Amino acid sequence: MSHKFTRLELYQLVWSEPLRKLGQRFGISDVAIAKRCRRSNIPLPGVGYWAKKETGKQVLQPPFPPRGLGQSDIVIIGGKHRYSWAPQESDKELLAATITPPPPFPEGLPEIAARAKELVGRVRAIASLANAHPSITRLLQEDEQRREKQKASRYPSSFDAPLFDSRFERRRLRLMNSLMLAFVRCGCAPSLGREIGSVSIHVGDERIGFSIGPLNGKPERQYPPKQIPADAKMKIDLGWHQPPPEIKVRWQDKDNAPLEDQLHEVAVGLIVAGEWAYRRSILRQYEHRLCRQKRLKDEIRRKEEEAARRERERLEKIEADRRNQLIREMLAWRRASDIRRYVEAQLTRRKPHAGAETLASLESWASWAIAEADRIDPILHDVLPGMAR
């Protein structure tokens, strides 16, 4: 089972009682709580804190730190979706919820950019790949393996050719390495993507992807990739579909400012994008809950309207059946009355002049006709009016 807290709620909890007791109360291990607190930038009591507090010694509690850039204000511990920003609500819970717009963020874009600059510090272009980021080192090692395989083969194949021997590719690696090391220093874990030149970083709880490639032309999907001219200009593209207008999504070589001179601006821009992505996710979560709640209410209303329509049709059918039954009973009564009058008219007309044999036949017919009238006359039946037999 997962438990959802705000960062402030979790901060207050971990400073109210030892993690072991807290974990027992929520059915979570104290290790899981500690890991999640560290990941959410929530300070924890040190070793001996609770013992000192019980003996009356003075203890210090650090102030509640602000939310980090790109960091979620919601902490979920336990369950399958403990790192999800949008835990699943049941339909019943969502229908009963009052969905309010998220509060406005206190900091605007200039303040976020200032925080990002302070976090990033100085970013310089690193010319050497000798002490590169482990992911870049792995690419170079794989390239060396290709080179050795190609040398050892009697029939060298272009599929075994090194990928990063050209001047363009070495420069791309240096740019990637410089940015990745800068992100490591400021706690934004970087990793390589599948495509050459693609990198992603974690800004708080948000993942931001970007790519470094030639300024002109589309990304190559073929393997081995085509050689790119050494003097080809490069660009860094932020991988954000339909970004907000205030977020910069591209940096490129300029005549007076190559990308190496723009790395600080790039790093700051990517971290700002991480914070903006988090804010967008909050808005999207709010909109998603609103839409889902509306769909649920519309479905309930549709079912209620359908049930009302069926009930209305049922009552209309009952009324129509009663009407039809009334008409049938009235017609049957009228027919029975007509038969009796007809029999009486026949007897009145024929009985005075009939012989014995004719009279017997006439009376026999009259008895049958009256019995038939009685059979169809609803008044003579034990069934109440309006009740079908």
C-alpha positions in Angstrom: 0.0 0.0 0.0 1.3 3.4 -0.9 1.1 6.5 1.3 1.0 10.1 0.0 2.4 13.1 1.8 3.4 16.6 1.0 7.1 17.3 1.7 6.1 19.5 4.7 3.9 16.7 6.1 6.7 14.2 5.8 9.2 16.6 7.3 7.0 17.1 10.3 6.4 13.4 10.7 10.1 12.4 10.6 10.9 15.0 13.2 7.9 14.0 15.4 9.0 10.4 16.2 11.8 7.9 15.3 11.7 6.4 11.8 11.3 2.9 13.2 8.0 3.8 15.0 6.9 5.9 12.0 7.5 2.9 9.7 5.6 0.6 12.0 2.6 3.0 12.0 2.4 3.1 8.2 3.7 -0.4 7.4 6.8 0.9 5.7 10.4 0.2 6.4 12.4 3.0 8.1 15.0 2.5 5.3 12.4 3.3 2.6 11.3 6.4 4.5 14.9 7.6 4.9 15.7 7.0 1.2 12.6 8.9 0.1 13.4 11.8 2.4 16.9 12.2 1.1 15.6 12.0 -2.5 13.0 14.7 -1.6 15.5 17.0 0.1 14.0 16.5 3.5 16.6 16.5 6.4 16.5 13.6 8.9 17.4 13.5 12.6 21.0 12.3 13.1 22.3 9.4 15.2 21.5 10.0 18.9 19.0 12.7 18.3 16.0 11.0 20.0 18.2 9.7 22.9 19.4 13.3 23.6 15.9 14.7 23.3 14.5 12.1 25.8 17.2 13.1 28.3 16.4 16.7 27.9 19.5 17.7 26.1 19.4 20.5 23.6 18.9 19.3 20.1 18.7 21.2 16.8 16.1 20.7 14.1 17.1 22.2 10.7 14.5 24.4 9.0 12.3 23.0 6.4 14.2 23.4 3.1 12.4 24.8 0.0 11.5 22.5 -2.9 14.4 21.9 -5.3 14.1 22.8 -8.9 12.0 20.2 -10.8 11.3 18.5 -7.5 7.8 17.3 -6.7 6.1 18.6 -3.6 4.3 15.3 -3.3 6.1 12.3 -1.8 4.7 8.8 -2.3 6.2 5.9 -0.3 5.4 2.3 -0.8 3.2 0.6 -3.4 3.9 0.1 -7.1 3.6 3.8 -7.9 5.7 5.2 -5.2 7.6 7.5 -7.6 4.6 8.5 -9.6 3.4 12.1 -9.6 -0.1 11.0 -10.4 -1.2 8.1 -8.0 -4.3 6.4 -9.2 -7.5 7.5 -7.5 -10.5 5.3 -7.5 -13.6 6.5 -9.3 -15.4 6.9 -6.0 -12.6 8.9 -4.5 -12.3 11.2 -7.5 -16.1 11.8 -7.7 -16.1 12.8 -4.0 -13.1 15.1 -4.4 -13.3 18.8 -4.7 -10.7 19.6 -7.3 -9.1 23.1 -6.9 -6.6 24.7 -9.2 -3.0 24.4 -8.1 -1.7 27.4 -6.1 0.5 29.8 -8.1 4.2 29.3 -7.8 5.9 32.1 -5.9 8.9 32.3 -8.2 8.8 33.5 -11.7 11.2 32.7 -14.6 13.8 35.3 -13.6 14.0 33.9 -10.0 14.2 30.3 -11.3 17.0 31.2 -13.7 18.9 32.8 -10.8 18.5 29.7 -8.7 19.6 27.6 -11.7 22.7 29.7 -12.2 23.7 29.4 -8.6 23.2 25.6 -8.7 25.2 25.2 -11.9 28.1 27.4 -11.0 30.8 27.7 -13.6 30.6 25.4 -16.7 33.6 25.3 -18.9 34.3 23.3 -22.1 36.6 20.4 -21.2 39.1 19.8 -24.1 40.3 16.4 -22.9 38.4 13.2 -22.7 41.0 11.5 -20.4 38.9 11.8 -17.3 35.5 11.8 -19.0 32.1 10.9 -17.5 31.7 7.1 -17.2 29.1 7.0 -20.0 31.5 8.9 -22.3 34.3 6.6 -21.3 32.2 3.6 -22.2 31.5 5.0 -25.6 35.2 5.4 -26.2 35.9 1.9 -25.0 33.3 0.5 -27.3 34.8 2.5 -30.1 38.2 1.0 -29.4 36.7 -2.5 -29.5 35.3 -1.7 -33.0 38.7 -0.5 -34.1 40.4 -3.6 -32.9 37.8 -5.8 -34.5 38.1 -4.1 -37.8 41.9 -4.4 -37.7 41.7 -8.1 -36.9 39.2 -8.9 -39.7 40.4 -10.1 -43.1 37.4 -8.4 -44.6 37.0 -5.1 -42.7 33.4 -3.9 -42.6 32.1 -0.4 -42.3 29.7 -1.7 -39.6 32.8 -2.2 -37.4 34.2 1.2 -38.0 34.7 3.5 -35.0 31.9 6.0 -34.5 33.8 8.8 -32.9 37.1 9.2 -34.8 36.0 12.2 -36.9 36.6 15.8 -35.7 32.9 16.4 -35.6 32.2 13.4 -33.4 35.1 14.1 -31.1 33.8 17.6 -30.6 30.3 16.3 -30.0 31.7 14.0 -27.3 33.5 16.8 -25.7 30.4 18.9 -25.5 28.4 16.0 -24.1 31.1 15.3 -21.6 31.4 18.9 -20.4 27.6 19.1 -19.9 27.3 15.7 -18.2 30.1 16.5 -15.7 28.5 19.9 -15.0 25.2 18.2 -14.3 26.8 15.6 -12.0 28.3 18.5 -9.9 24.9 20.0 -9.4 23.1 16.7 -8.6 21.3 16.3 -11.9 22.1 12.7 -12.8 22.8 12.5 -16.6 22.5 9.4 -18.9 22.9 8.7 -22.5 20.0 8.0 -24.9 19.9 5.5 -27.7 20.7 7.8 -30.5 24.2 9.3 -30.9 24.3 12.7 -29.2 21.2 12.2 -27.1 21.4 12.8 -23.4 18.9 13.0 -20.6 19.2 14.5 -17.1 17.1 14.3 -14.0 16.2 17.8 -12.7 14.5 16.9 -9.4 11.8 14.4 -10.3 11.7 15.5 -13.9 13.5 13.9 -16.8 14.8 16.3 -19.5 16.2 15.1 -22.7 18.4 17.0 -25.2 20.4 16.1 -28.2 23.7 17.5 -29.7 23.9 17.2 -33.5 24.5 19.0 -36.8 22.7 22.2 -37.3 21.4 21.3 -40.7 19.7 18.0 -41.7 17.6 15.6 -39.9 18.8 12.9 -37.4 20.3 9.9 -39.2 18.6 6.6 -38.6 20.9 4.5 -40.7 23.9 2.5 -39.4 26.7 3.1 -39.7 26.0 6.8 -39.7 27.2 9.1 -42.4 30.3 11.1 -41.9 29.6 14.7 -41.0 32.0 17.4 -42.3 34.4 18.6 -39.6 33.4 22.3 -40.1 29.6 21.5 -39.8 27.9 23.7 -37.2 26.3 22.1 -34.2 23.1 22.7 -32.3 21.7 21.6 -28.9 18.0 20.9 -29.0 15.8 20.4 -26.0 13.5 17.4 -26.5 10.2 19.1 -25.6 7.1 18.6 -27.7 5.1 21.9 -27.9 7.2 23.8 -25.3 5.9 26.9 -23.7 7.1 30.1 -25.5 9.2 31.3 -22.6 11.4 28.2 -22.6 14.4 28.2 -24.9 14.7 25.0 -26.8 17.8 25.5 -29.1 21.3 26.7 -28.8 23.6 26.7 -31.8 27.0 27.7 -33.1 27.3 31.3 -34.0 30.1 33.1 -35.8 31.1 34.9 -32.6 30.0 32.4 -30.1 30.5 28.6 -30.6 28.6 26.2 -28.4 31.7 25.8 -26.1 31.1 29.4 -25.1 27.4 28.9 -24.4 27.6 25.8 -22.2 26.8 27.7 -19.0 23.7 29.2 -20.7 22.7 25.7 -22.0 23.1 24.1 -18.5 21.0 26.8 -16.9 18.4 26.6 -19.6 18.0 22.8 -19.3 17.6 23.0 -15.5 15.1 25.8 -15.9 13.3 23.6 -18.4 13.2 20.9 -15.7 11.4 23.2 -13.2 9.0 24.4 -15.9 8.3 20.7 -16.9 7.4 20.0 -13.2 5.0 23.0 -13.2 3.5 21.8 -16.4 3.0 18.3 -14.9 1.2 19.9 -12.0 -1.2 21.7 -14.4 -1.6 18.6 -16.5 -2.4 16.5 -13.4 -5.0 19.1 -12.4 -6.5 19.1 -15.9 -6.4 15.3 -16.1 -8.3 15.0 -12.9 -10.9 17.5 -14.0 -11.4 15.8 -17.3 -11.6 12.4 -15.7 -14.0 13.6 -13.1 -16.2 15.2 -15.8 -16.2 12.0 -17.8 -17.3 10.0 -14.7 -20.0 12.5 -13.9 -21.1 12.5 -17.6 -21.2 8.7 -17.5 -23.3 8.7 -14.3 -25.6 11.3 -15.8 -25.9 9.3 -19.0 -26.8 6.2 -17.0 -29.3 8.1 -14.9 -30.9 9.5 -18.0 -31.0 6.1 -19.6 -32.5 4.6 -16.5 -35.1 7.5 -16.4 -35.9 6.9 -20.1 -36.4 3.2 -19.5 -38.6 3.9 -16.5 -40.6 6.4 -18.4 -41.0 4.0 -21.3 -42.0 1.2 -18.8 -44.7 3.4 -17.2 -45.9 4.6 -20.6 -46.2 0.9 -21.7 -48.1 0.1 -18.5 -50.5 3.0 -19.2 -50.9 2.0 -22.8 -51.6 -1.6 -21.8 -54.2 -0.5 -19.3 -55.8 1.7 -22.0 -55.8 -1.1 -24.5 -57.2 -3.5 -21.8 -60.0 -1.0 -21.1 -60.9 -0.8 -24.7 -60.9 -4.6 -25.1 -63.1 -5.0 -22.0 -65.5 -2.3 -23.3 -65.7 -3.9 -26.7 -66.3 -7.3 -25.2 -69.0 -6.0 -22.9 -70.6 -4.2 -25.9 -70.4 -7.3 -28.0 -72.0 -9.4 -25.2 -74.8 -6.8 -24.8 -75.4 -6.8 -28.6 -75.6 -10.6 -28.6 -78.2 -10.6 -25.8 -80.3 -7.9 -27.6 -80.0 -9.8 -30.8 -81.1 -13.1 -29.2 -84.0 -11.3 -27.6 -85.0 -9.8 -30.9 -84.8 -13.1 -32.6 -86.9 -14.8 -29.9 -89.5 -12.0 -30.0 -89.7 -12.1 -33.7 -89.9 -15.9 -34.2 -91.2 -17.5 -31.1 -95.0 -16.6 -31.6 -95.1 -18.4 -35.0 -92.7 -21.3 -34.4 -93.8 -24.9 -34.3 -92.7 -27.3 -31.6 -89.6 -28.5 -33.5 -88.6 -25.0 -34.6 -89.2 -23.7 -31.1 -86.9 -26.3 -29.7 -84.1 -25.4 -32.2 -84.6 -21.7 -31.5 -84.3 -22.2 -27.7 -81.3 -24.3 -28.2 -79.6 -21.7 -30.3 -80.7 -18.9 -27.8 -79.1 -20.9 -24.9 -75.9 -21.2 -26.8 -75.8 -17.6 -27.9 -76.5 -16.3 -24.3 -73.8 -18.6 -23.0 -71.4 -17.2 -25.6 -72.3 -13.6 -24.5 -71.7 -14.6 -20.9 -68.4 -16.1 -21.8 -67.1 -12.8 -23.4 -68.8 -10.4 -20.9 -66.1 -9.0 -18.6 -68.7 -8.0 -16.0 -69.5 -11.6 -15.3 -65.9 -12.6 -14.6 -64.3 -12.5 -11.2 -61.4 -10.4 -12.5 -61.3 -6.7 -11.5 -61.6 -4.2 -14.3 -58.2 -3.4 -15.9 -56.8 -6.8 -14.9 -56.0 -9.0 -17.9 -57.3 -12.6 -17.7 
